[in-house]
Amino acid sequence: MKLILASASPRREEILREAGFTFTVLSSAIDETPYEHENPHDLVQRLALAKADLVAARAVGPAIVIAADTVVVLDGHILGKPRSTHDARRMLEQLSGRTHTVLTGVALVRLPDADRRQFAESTLVHFASLSAEEISRYLATEEPHDKAGAYGVQGRAGRYIPRVEGCYFNVVGLPLSHLVSSLHELGWSEEELS
């Protein structure tokens, strides 16, 4: 049974590739605007399912489509991808010296029968206090610009994160262990690893 990653995220691709998975990628561009009063947990699950359904409609089975959506949540507010350097600076200033939640919604659709699994994974991330100079240096790397919350734990921002409580891979964008459990529920076998 082939796996299809419904994402253009290089980080999600890397997680699967480094874990030994064989898969193809079909991008799934959707409108990611939250509904009014939508909580973060519902948002990531809704977006992951929309991405999975979009790709499942174009794919041919037997296959399992994997889709995910990740947000950073601080004080109940979603920090998405920054729209500008100024926006990224504001996010990093908010995260500095605080603990926030990274929430990833994952949806899987098995083809051709459209059986599904869906879950959300939550991880706490502790951020060190950052000086204005450290934030400026980090912004100059361009790393923050395409990442929720304006940072990548697997990159240079890792030096500012003393502790993660929960799944590290969730912070990168795909909670690997929980994903494998859901794949097994849909009939995927470890023997299918490359």
Beta strands, then each sheet from edge to edge (+ up, - down):
strand 1: 2-5
strand 2: 23-25
strand 3: 63-74
strand 4: 77-79
strand 5: 99-111
strand 6: 115-126
strand 7: 163-165
sheet 1: 2+ 1+ 3+ 4-
sheet 2: 2+ 1+ 3+ 5- 6+ 7-
end
